[in-house]
Amino acid sequence: MCNKWRQRGISQVPIVHEVLLRSNPGKVSILGDGSVAVEVGGIELGQGLWTKVKQMTAFSLSAIKCDGMGDFLDKIRIIQANTLSLIQEGLTAGSTTSECSCEAVRICCNILVERLTRIKENLQEQMGSVEWGILILEVEVNLLTGQTTILQSDIIYDCGQSLNPAVDLGQASTLCLGCFLQIEGAFVQGIGFFMLEEYLSNSDGLVIPEGTWTYKIPTIETIPRQFNVEIMNSGHHKKRLLSSKASGEPPLLLAVLVHCATRAVIKEARKQLLRWKGLNESDSTFQLEVPATMSIVKKLQCLL
C-alpha cells in the first residue's frame, strides 16, 4: 500500500478436519389438524439447528404432493425433546449435530411419505364412488307454535361431469313442488323425513295415518325462502358413466342440517328460559327426535 503506516497481507492456508458422523434420534408426528411436530436429539444453541431441521421436514414431506401445502413450513414446529419422548438422546457436539439430526428427520419423513402415499392412492380410487355436497342454511323457529321456517339454504353439490345440469340441479322447476328434480327435490324430501313425516302405528303394528290430513308431507311452505343450488364439476372419473355422479338420493342427507339448526335454536331458547328462572343452564340437555315435528319442537321449548 502507499500508506506506510497501514499495511495489508494475504495468506492461504488449507485445513483438514476429520468429522465423525454418528447416529442421532429424531421423531416426526403428523397431527390431526395437518400440523407437524418434530423432535430431535440435538440442542438448539443458536447454531440454527431447528431452522435446518424444519426446512428438511418441509422438503421431505412435500413429496406427498397434496393440495394446500403452499404454507406448509408454517405448520411445522420443533419441540425440545426430553428423555420421555426420545429415550436415547444424541450429543450436541462435533459440528455434525445439524446434519445428523436432519438425516434422522429425513428418514422419518420418508417412512411417513411411503405410508401416506398408499393412503392417498386408495382415497383417489375411492373418490370415483363417493358423492359429496355441502350445505349452509338459516332457520327461524316460532317459539310459541314450534314451526320451523327455512329462510335460506346454499347447496354446493359434486355431480362429476353432469349428464344434464338442468335436470340434476332442478332449475327446470318453477311453480310447484312436484316439478323439483334431482338435487332440489331430494333436499326437500329430506326435510320431510327429518322434520315432518311422522310414521305412527298402533299396537297391532298398523299405520295410523290414512292421508295427508294426519301424515304431513313437504309443501310449498317447506321450501327455503331463498333456495340456492350450485353444481360443481369435479373432473374425470373413470369408474363413472362419462364421469357423471349420482344426484338422486345423496342430496337427501343434506337435509339433516335443518334438524341440527332447529336443535341449536331450541338449545338457546331453553338456556334463555333457564336464565330467566335463575336456574343452572347445564340443565338444558335434551334429545330431539326425528322427525322434529311442530309439537315436539314446541314441547322442547319449555313454553307449554
Residue pairs with C-beta under 8 A, 6 or more apart in sequence:
1 7
1 8
19 94
19 95
19 96
20 94
20 96
21 96
21 99
21 100
22 90
22 91
22 94
22 96
22 100
23 90
23 100
23 104
24 40
24 41
24 42
24 90
24 91
24 97
24 100
24 101
24 103
24 104
25 40
25 41
25 81
25 86
25 87
25 88
25 89
25 90
25 104
26 38
26 39
26 40
26 41
26 53
26 86
26 101
26 104
26 105
26 107
26 108
27 38
27 39
27 40
27 81
27 85
27 86
27 108
28 36
28 37
28 38
28 57
28 61
28 105
28 108
28 109
28 112
29 36
29 37
29 38
30 36
30 112
30 116
31 37
34 75
35 75
35 76
35 77
36 57
36 61
36 75
36 76
36 77
37 77
37 79
38 53
38 54
38 57
38 76
38 77
38 78
38 79
38 105
39 78
39 79
39 80
39 81
39 85
39 86
40 49
40 53
40 78
40 81
40 86
40 90
40 101
40 104
40 105
41 81
41 86
41 88
41 89
41 90
41 91
41 101
41 104
42 49
42 90
42 92
42 97
42 98
42 100
42 101
43 49
43 80
43 92
43 97
44 50
44 78
44 80
45 92
47 97
47 98
48 98
49 92
49 97
49 98
49 101
50 78
52 98
52 101
52 102
53 78
53 98
53 101
53 102
53 105
54 73
54 76
54 78
55 73
56 102
56 105
56 106
56 109
57 76
57 105
57 109
58 72
58 73
58 76
60 105
60 106
60 109
60 110
60 113
61 72
61 109
61 112
61 113
62 69
62 72
63 109
63 113
64 113
64 116
64 117
64 120
66 120
79 85
81 89
82 89
83 89
90 97
90 100
90 101
91 97
127 237
128 237
128 238
128 239
128 240
129 239
131 158
131 245
131 246
131 247
131 250
132 157
132 158
133 155
133 156
133 157
133 158
133 183
133 250
133 251
133 254
134 155
134 156
134 157
134 254
135 153
135 154
135 155
135 156
135 187
135 254
135 257
136 153
136 154
136 257
137 150
137 151
137 152
137 153
137 154
137 224
137 257
137 258
137 261
138 150
138 151
138 152
138 153
138 261
139 148
139 149
139 150
139 151
139 258
139 261
139 262
139 265
140 148
140 149
140 151
141 147
141 148
141 149
141 262
141 265
141 266
141 269
141 297
142 148
142 149
143 269
143 301
143 303
144 298
144 303
145 294
145 298
146 293
146 294
146 295
146 296
146 297
146 298
146 299
146 301
147 294
147 297
148 195
148 258
148 262
148 292
148 294
148 297
149 221
149 225
150 191
150 222
150 223
150 224
150 225
150 258
151 224
151 225
151 226
152 224
152 225
152 226
152 227
152 228
153 187
153 224
153 226
153 227
153 228
154 228
154 230
155 183
155 187
155 228
155 229
155 230
155 251
155 254
156 230
156 232
157 168
157 183
157 229
157 230
157 231
157 232
157 247
157 251
158 232
158 234
158 245
159 165
159 168
159 231
159 232
159 233
159 234
159 244
159 245
159 247
160 233
160 234
160 235
160 237
160 240
160 243
160 244
160 245
161 233
161 235
161 236
161 237
161 242
161 243
161 244
162 168
162 231
162 233
162 244
162 245
162 247
163 241
163 242
163 244
165 171
165 231
166 172
166 181
167 181
167 182
168 181
168 182
168 183
168 231
168 247
169 181
169 182
169 183
169 184
169 229
169 231
170 180
170 181
170 182
170 183
170 184
170 185
170 229
171 229
172 179
172 181
173 179
173 180
173 181
173 184
173 185
176 220
177 188
177 218
177 219
177 220
177 222
177 223
180 188
182 247
182 248
182 251
183 229
183 231
183 247
183 251
184 227
184 229
184 251
186 247
186 248
186 249
186 250
186 251
186 252
187 251
187 252
187 254
187 255
188 218
188 222
188 223
188 255
189 218
189 252
189 255
190 251
190 252
190 253
190 254
190 255
190 256
190 258
191 218
191 222
191 255
191 258
192 216
192 217
192 218
192 222
192 291
193 252
193 255
193 290
193 291
194 255
194 256
194 258
194 259
194 290
194 291
194 292
195 222
195 255
195 258
195 259
195 262
195 291
195 292
195 293
196 216
196 217
196 218
196 222
196 291
196 293
197 215
197 216
197 217
197 291
198 209
198 215
198 216
198 291
198 293
199 207
200 207
200 208
200 209
200 214
201 207
201 208
202 208
208 214
209 215
216 293
234 245
235 243
236 243
237 243
237 244
237 245
259 288
259 290
259 292
262 288
262 292
262 297
263 288
263 292
266 286
266 288
266 297
266 300
266 301
267 284
267 286
269 301
269 302
270 284
270 286
270 300
270 301
270 302
271 281
271 284
273 301
273 302
273 303
274 280
274 281
274 283
274 284
275 281
286 300
288 296
288 297
288 300
289 296
298 304
